[in-house]
Amino acid sequence: MVGPGLQQPDSHHLIHEMAWQEANTIQSVIERLWQTNAVEQFVEATGIFIEVVESRILSHAIEEERGLYPSWLAMNNAWTAVVASFIEDHDHLRRLIHRLKDITRQAYYSEVLPLIAEFLKQSHAHSDREETFMGKVDNGDRKERFFMIPPQSLRGQVSADVSDLTRLVVNVAYKSMM
């Protein structure tokens, strides 16, 4: 079963955005700790980054794979290649986190920040592709489509007030697209 947050583009975007912002904030802390040579705190903050990514981003990916993607394929099995590419993205993100755990355990600390940056870049790109695709999926029987302000325009500008983001979402009737 797919929860409503996964099905609605605006809610789905908020899930992506809030998780990305949290991970990005931790990345900034990790960078400062590295610059000040606070190795113990650096390792601890990296562990927190991994926990946040696993509990927010990668657990969200599992929910999508178990619920959202099968519901899309039930609507139109021609979307198989698109869904497969999203799952490949998730697998790539999982491999990056696995690598981050390994290099942290092995104390290859100089590799941590570039790997975190790569994770955030890939996660951001995946979210944008997925949200763009969601904008093309019909919203049930109402034949409405959702159009959003492009997520890249919001990166780094999200306030703590989620309602600010929801105001950016515009619901346009399918007829007006024709």
C-alpha positions in Angstrom: 0.0 0.0 0.0 1.2 3.4 -0.9 0.9 6.3 1.6 -0.6 9.6 0.4 2.7 11.4 0.9 4.4 9.2 -1.7 1.6 9.7 -4.2 1.2 13.4 -4.2 4.0 15.3 -5.9 4.0 18.2 -3.5 4.2 16.0 -0.4 6.7 13.8 -2.1 8.9 16.8 -2.9 8.7 17.9 0.7 9.9 14.5 1.9 12.9 14.7 -0.5 13.6 18.3 0.3 13.6 18.0 4.1 15.8 14.9 4.0 18.2 16.5 1.6 18.4 19.7 3.8 19.1 17.7 6.9 21.9 15.7 5.2 23.3 18.9 3.7 23.3 20.6 7.1 25.3 17.7 8.6 27.7 17.9 5.6 28.4 21.5 6.5 29.2 20.5 10.1 31.5 17.7 8.9 33.3 20.2 6.6 33.9 22.6 9.5 35.1 19.7 11.8 37.6 18.6 9.1 38.9 22.1 8.6 39.5 22.5 12.3 41.2 19.0 12.5 38.6 17.8 15.1 39.0 14.2 14.0 37.0 12.5 16.8 34.0 14.8 16.3 34.4 14.5 12.5 34.1 10.7 12.7 31.1 11.1 15.0 29.4 13.6 12.7 30.0 11.3 9.7 28.3 8.5 11.6 25.3 10.8 12.2 25.3 11.7 8.5 25.1 7.9 7.7 22.3 7.4 10.2 20.3 10.3 8.8 20.8 9.1 5.2 19.8 5.5 6.1 16.7 6.6 8.2 15.5 9.3 5.9 16.7 8.9 2.3 17.4 5.2 1.9 14.3 4.1 4.0 12.3 6.4 1.7 13.8 4.6 -1.3 12.6 1.3 0.1 9.1 2.7 0.5 9.1 3.9 -3.1 10.3 0.5 -4.3 7.7 -1.4 -2.3 4.8 0.8 -2.9 5.0 3.8 -5.2 6.8 2.2 -8.1 4.6 -0.9 -8.3 1.6 1.4 -8.3 3.0 3.3 -11.3 3.6 0.0 -13.1 0.1 -1.0 -12.4 -1.1 2.2 -14.1 1.2 1.8 -17.1 3.7 -1.1 -17.5 5.4 1.0 -20.3 7.1 2.9 -17.4 9.3 -0.1 -16.6 12.5 1.4 -17.9 11.9 4.6 -15.9 11.2 2.7 -12.7 14.2 0.5 -13.3 16.4 3.7 -13.7 15.0 5.0 -10.4 15.8 1.7 -8.6 19.3 1.8 -10.2 19.7 5.3 -8.7 18.7 3.9 -5.3 21.2 1.1 -5.6 23.9 3.6 -6.5 23.1 5.7 -3.4 23.2 2.5 -1.2 26.7 1.7 -2.7 27.9 5.2 -1.9 26.8 4.9 1.7 28.4 1.4 2.0 31.6 2.9 0.7 31.3 5.8 3.2 31.0 3.3 6.0 34.0 1.4 4.8 36.3 4.4 4.4 35.3 5.7 7.8 36.0 2.4 9.5 39.4 2.2 7.7 40.2 5.8 8.7 40.6 7.1 5.1 39.1 10.4 6.3 40.3 12.5 3.4 37.9 10.6 1.2 34.8 11.3 3.4 33.9 14.8 2.2 34.2 14.1 -1.5 32.0 11.0 -1.1 29.4 12.8 0.9 29.3 15.5 -1.7 28.9 12.9 -4.4 26.0 11.3 -2.4 24.2 14.6 -2.1 24.7 15.4 -5.7 23.4 12.0 -6.9 20.5 12.1 -4.4 19.5 15.6 -5.6 19.7 14.6 -9.3 17.6 11.5 -8.5 15.0 13.5 -6.7 14.7 16.0 -9.5 14.3 13.2 -12.1 11.7 11.4 -10.0 9.7 14.6 -9.3 9.8 15.5 -12.9 8.4 12.1 -13.8 5.7 12.4 -11.1 4.6 15.6 -12.8 3.8 13.6 -15.9 1.8 10.9 -14.1 -2.0 11.5 -14.1 -3.4 12.0 -10.6 -6.2 9.4 -10.4 -9.5 9.9 -12.0 -9.5 13.6 -11.8 -7.1 13.8 -14.8 -5.1 16.6 -13.0 -1.4 17.1 -13.3 0.8 18.7 -10.7 3.5 21.2 -11.7 6.1 22.3 -9.2 8.6 25.1 -9.0 11.8 23.2 -10.1 13.4 21.7 -6.9 16.8 23.0 -7.9 15.5 26.6 -7.4 14.6 25.7 -3.8 17.9 24.1 -2.8 19.4 26.0 0.1 16.4 28.3 0.4 14.0 26.2 2.3 12.6 27.7 5.4 11.6 25.6 8.4 8.0 26.5 7.6 6.8 23.7 5.4 3.7 25.7 4.4 6.0 28.0 2.4 6.9 25.1 0.2 3.4 23.9 -0.3 2.3 27.3 -1.5 4.8 26.9 -4.4 2.8 23.9 -5.7 0.3 24.7 -8.3 -2.5 22.2 -9.3 -3.4 22.7 -12.9 -6.4 20.9 -14.5 -5.5 18.5 -17.3 -7.8 20.4 -19.7 -5.7 23.5 -19.4 -2.7 21.7 -20.7 -4.3 20.9 -24.0 
